[in-house]
Amino acid sequence: MSVPDKNVEGWRRKIDEIDRRLVELLNESSNCVVEIGRIKQLSGEALYQPDREKQVLDGVVRANPGPLPDAAIRRLFERILDEARSVERTVMHGSDGKKEG
């Protein structure tokens, strides 16, 4: 990734590039969630596993160098985990987890 210019537009282009990468990574993670949902469905495991969620949240907070505060990272990942459960729930209840609408 190139260093942005010393102007707002350069920084915005950098943010746009990072945002595209975030979408790519979130979808890659969601593909893993789909597979986990299939495994849980076959094995009869519960969808919601609070110990695993706590592990994930504690891990991302530990990995946070800032400048976002730990509470912000926790809130962001709580939302990501909520969406992941939604994808997993969809897979476990017979849909393919494909994009809506």
C-alpha angles and dihedrals in degrees: 000000000000125000111258123244120259090264137083095253092057091053091046091053089052091050090049090053092049091048091054090050091049090053090050092050094045090053091047089053090047090055087058089049090053090055092047089051090054092049092048090049092053094044096041093238120159119262096224116058109176095187091057091046091052089049091053094047093047090048096052092047090051090050093051113111093175158205083157109072118244090248090058092050090049092051092047093050093044086059092046090050090048090054091045090054089051091053091045091048090052091052093045091052097053107271123117096235093239124157115289127239 
